[in-house]
Amino acid sequence: MQNMNIADAAEFFGVSKEAIHNRIRRGSLESIMVGNEKNVIIDNTKSRVKVVKKINNKNNTQTDEKYYKYLEIQNEKLQQKVENLEGETRSLRDQKEQMLIDERQKIEKIYKDKDEQLKNILNAISSKFMLETPKEHLEAEIEVDAENYDTTKEVTKVSGLEESSLFIPSNSKNNTLTPLNKYLKSRDFSKKKREKIKIKFEKNYKGDSRIIKLNKKYYIDLDKYDYSDYSL
């Protein structure tokens, strides 16, 4: 046991003088009066225990500080990993979007190429039909050309028309053929009479060399033949 004044006791316990006075008032420390000064009675055994506790507390504090520092370092590492993962995620998302854009462009190009091919095919078909003379135009051309044919010349067979036995006279500068319809319209015949003449021509054209039929149209040669028996 030893006596210490308030200042020495505060330094010994590592606390303030006020804390020593509070302990005295609470009875956790014994005190005596030495002259006019209050001294604290220190139990060396207890004081050693307190010192050990103080050291342990100090060590614990240092350990806690190291642990907190370790946690801060680990937290920084985890934060860095999170940022890296977020960056990789953004990169993967951008790559996926770019892949989708590329695939869409490829599909659009495929359909565009197919459309171009289809257009080319349709244009080719249209060109082919444009190059081929329509039947109606062919018939009109035959009708016009027939007026320039001479029955005295050699005849040439025309293919592609409905009449398998149809022959067109070879071309000549002499205009001797006249369409029957045109001739009938030029005469003052009644409609009934015109129909009767047409029917008669239709019945006799195969056996009558005077009758020329081009694509279901009848022609006559008034300069060479007499058609009075047909009421012409």
C-alpha positions as CSV (number, residue, x, y, z in Angstrom):
1,M,0.0,0.0,0.0
2,Q,1.2,3.5,-0.8
3,N,-0.1,7.0,-0.6
4,M,-0.2,9.4,-3.6
5,N,-1.4,12.9,-4.0
6,I,-4.2,13.6,-6.4
7,A,-1.9,14.6,-9.3
8,D,0.3,11.6,-9.0
9,A,-2.7,9.3,-8.7
10,A,-4.3,10.8,-11.9
11,E,-1.0,10.2,-13.7
12,F,-0.7,6.7,-12.3
13,F,-4.2,5.7,-13.5
14,G,-4.0,7.8,-16.7
15,V,-7.1,9.8,-15.9
16,S,-7.9,13.4,-14.9
17,K,-7.7,14.8,-11.4
18,E,-11.5,15.3,-11.5
19,A,-11.9,11.6,-12.2
20,I,-9.8,10.8,-9.1
21,H,-12.0,13.1,-7.0
22,N,-15.1,11.3,-8.4
23,R,-13.7,7.9,-7.5
24,I,-13.0,9.1,-4.0
25,R,-16.6,10.4,-3.7
26,R,-18.0,7.1,-5.0
27,G,-15.7,5.2,-2.6
28,S,-13.8,3.3,-5.3
29,L,-10.6,4.9,-4.0
30,E,-9.6,5.4,-0.4
31,S,-8.1,8.7,0.6
32,I,-6.4,10.2,3.7
33,M,-5.4,13.7,4.7
34,V,-1.7,14.2,5.0
35,G,-1.4,17.7,6.4
36,N,-3.6,19.9,4.3
37,E,-3.4,17.7,1.2
38,K,-5.6,14.8,0.4
39,N,-3.8,11.6,-0.7
40,V,-5.0,8.5,-2.3
41,I,-4.2,5.1,-0.9
42,I,-3.1,2.8,-3.7
43,D,-3.3,-0.9,-3.4
44,N,-0.3,-2.1,-5.5
45,T,-2.0,-5.4,-6.3
46,K,-5.1,-3.8,-7.6
47,S,-3.2,-1.1,-9.3
48,R,-1.1,-3.7,-11.2
49,V,-4.3,-5.3,-12.4
50,K,-5.6,-1.9,-13.5
51,V,-2.4,-1.2,-15.3
52,V,-2.6,-4.5,-17.1
53,K,-6.2,-3.7,-18.1
54,K,-5.0,-0.4,-19.3
55,I,-2.3,-2.0,-21.4
56,N,-4.8,-4.6,-22.7
57,N,-7.2,-1.8,-23.6
58,K,-4.4,0.0,-25.3
59,N,-3.5,-3.2,-27.2
60,N,-7.1,-3.8,-28.1
61,T,-7.4,-0.3,-29.4
62,Q,-4.4,-0.8,-31.6
63,T,-5.8,-4.1,-32.8
64,D,-9.1,-2.5,-33.5
65,E,-7.4,0.2,-35.5
66,K,-5.5,-2.4,-37.5
67,Y,-8.8,-4.3,-38.1
68,Y,-10.5,-1.2,-39.2
69,K,-7.7,-0.4,-41.5
70,Y,-7.8,-3.9,-42.9
71,L,-11.6,-3.6,-43.5
72,E,-11.0,-0.3,-45.3
73,I,-8.4,-1.9,-47.6
74,Q,-10.8,-4.8,-48.3
75,N,-13.6,-2.4,-48.9
76,E,-11.5,-0.5,-51.4
77,K,-10.6,-3.8,-53.2
78,L,-14.3,-4.8,-53.3
79,Q,-15.2,-1.4,-54.6
80,Q,-12.6,-1.8,-57.3
81,K,-14.0,-5.2,-58.2
82,V,-17.5,-3.8,-58.4
83,E,-16.4,-1.0,-60.7
84,N,-14.5,-3.6,-62.9
85,L,-17.6,-5.8,-63.1
86,E,-19.8,-2.8,-63.9
87,G,-17.4,-1.9,-66.7
88,E,-17.4,-5.4,-68.1
89,T,-21.2,-5.5,-67.9
90,R,-21.4,-2.2,-69.9
91,S,-18.9,-3.6,-72.4
92,L,-20.9,-6.8,-72.8
93,R,-24.2,-4.8,-73.2
94,D,-22.6,-2.6,-75.8
95,Q,-21.2,-5.6,-77.7
96,K,-24.7,-7.3,-77.6
97,E,-26.3,-4.1,-78.9
98,Q,-23.7,-3.9,-81.6
99,M,-24.3,-7.5,-82.5
100,L,-28.0,-6.9,-82.8
101,I,-27.4,-3.9,-85.0
102,D,-25.1,-5.9,-87.2
103,E,-27.5,-8.7,-87.5
104,R,-30.4,-6.3,-88.3
105,Q,-28.2,-4.7,-91.0
106,K,-27.4,-8.1,-92.5
107,I,-31.0,-9.1,-92.6
108,E,-32.0,-5.8,-94.2
109,K,-29.2,-6.2,-96.7
110,I,-30.4,-9.8,-97.5
111,Y,-34.0,-8.6,-98.1
112,K,-32.7,-5.6,-100.1
113,D,-30.7,-7.9,-102.3
114,K,-33.7,-10.2,-102.7
115,D,-35.8,-7.2,-103.6
116,E,-33.2,-6.2,-106.2
117,Q,-33.2,-9.7,-107.6
118,L,-36.9,-9.8,-107.7
119,K,-37.0,-6.4,-109.4
120,N,-34.5,-7.5,-111.9
121,I,-36.5,-10.6,-112.7
122,L,-39.7,-8.6,-113.1
123,N,-37.9,-6.1,-115.3
124,A,-36.5,-8.9,-117.4
125,I,-40.0,-10.5,-117.7
126,S,-41.5,-7.1,-118.5
127,S,-38.7,-6.4,-121.1
128,K,-39.4,-9.8,-122.7
129,F,-43.1,-9.0,-122.9
130,M,-42.3,-5.6,-124.3
131,L,-40.1,-7.1,-127.0
132,E,-42.8,-9.7,-127.9
133,T,-45.5,-8.1,-130.1
134,P,-48.9,-8.6,-128.6
135,K,-51.4,-10.6,-130.6
136,E,-53.7,-7.7,-131.0
137,H,-50.9,-5.6,-132.4
138,L,-49.8,-8.5,-134.7
139,E,-53.3,-8.8,-136.0
140,A,-53.5,-5.1,-136.7
141,E,-50.2,-5.1,-138.5
142,I,-51.3,-8.1,-140.6
143,E,-54.5,-6.3,-141.5
144,V,-52.6,-3.2,-142.6
145,D,-49.9,-5.2,-144.4
146,A,-52.5,-7.3,-146.2
147,E,-53.7,-4.3,-148.1
148,N,-50.2,-4.1,-149.7
149,Y,-50.2,-7.8,-150.8
150,D,-50.8,-8.9,-154.4
151,T,-52.5,-12.3,-154.9
152,T,-50.5,-12.8,-158.1
153,K,-47.4,-13.2,-156.0
154,E,-46.2,-16.3,-154.1
155,V,-47.9,-16.8,-150.7
156,T,-46.1,-17.2,-147.4
157,K,-47.4,-19.2,-144.4
158,V,-47.8,-17.3,-141.2
159,S,-47.2,-19.2,-137.9
160,G,-48.7,-18.4,-134.6
161,L,-52.2,-17.5,-135.8
162,E,-55.3,-19.5,-135.1
163,E,-56.0,-20.6,-138.7
164,S,-53.6,-23.4,-139.4
165,S,-54.3,-23.2,-143.2
166,L,-53.8,-19.4,-143.3
167,F,-51.5,-18.1,-146.0
168,I,-50.6,-14.4,-146.6
169,P,-49.5,-13.4,-150.1
170,S,-46.0,-12.0,-150.4
171,N,-45.6,-8.2,-150.2
172,S,-46.2,-6.1,-153.3
173,K,-46.5,-2.5,-154.2
174,N,-49.9,-3.1,-155.7
175,N,-52.7,-2.5,-153.3
176,T,-55.3,-5.0,-154.5
177,L,-56.7,-6.4,-151.2
178,T,-59.6,-4.7,-149.4
179,P,-61.0,-5.8,-146.0
180,L,-64.5,-7.1,-146.4
181,N,-65.8,-5.1,-143.4
182,K,-64.3,-1.9,-144.8
183,Y,-65.9,-2.5,-148.2
184,L,-69.3,-3.3,-146.7
185,K,-69.2,-0.1,-144.6
186,S,-68.4,1.9,-147.6
187,R,-71.5,0.6,-149.4
188,D,-75.0,1.6,-148.4
189,F,-75.9,-1.9,-147.2
190,S,-78.3,-2.5,-144.4
191,K,-77.0,-4.2,-141.3
192,K,-79.0,-7.3,-142.1
193,K,-77.5,-7.6,-145.6
194,R,-74.0,-7.1,-144.3
195,E,-74.5,-10.0,-141.9
196,K,-75.8,-12.2,-144.7
197,I,-72.8,-11.5,-146.9
198,K,-70.4,-12.2,-144.0
199,I,-72.2,-15.6,-143.3
200,K,-71.9,-16.5,-147.0
201,F,-68.2,-15.6,-147.0
202,E,-67.7,-17.7,-143.9
203,K,-69.4,-20.8,-145.5
204,N,-67.6,-20.6,-148.8
205,Y,-64.1,-19.2,-148.0
206,K,-62.4,-22.6,-147.9
207,G,-63.7,-23.7,-151.3
208,D,-63.6,-20.3,-152.9
209,S,-60.1,-19.1,-153.9
210,R,-61.4,-15.6,-154.3
211,I,-61.8,-15.3,-150.5
212,I,-58.8,-14.5,-148.4
213,K,-59.1,-14.9,-144.6
214,L,-56.5,-13.4,-142.3
215,N,-56.9,-14.1,-138.6
216,K,-60.7,-14.4,-138.9
217,K,-60.9,-11.3,-141.1
218,Y,-62.0,-11.6,-144.7
219,Y,-60.4,-9.8,-147.7
220,I,-61.5,-9.4,-151.3
221,D,-59.6,-8.5,-154.5
222,L,-62.1,-6.4,-156.5
223,D,-59.5,-5.7,-159.2
224,K,-59.0,-9.4,-160.0
225,Y,-62.2,-11.1,-159.1
226,D,-66.0,-10.7,-159.5
227,Y,-68.0,-11.1,-156.3
228,S,-71.4,-10.4,-157.8
229,D,-72.6,-13.8,-156.6
230,Y,-72.1,-12.5,-153.1
231,S,-74.2,-9.5,-153.8
232,L,-71.2,-7.2,-153.9
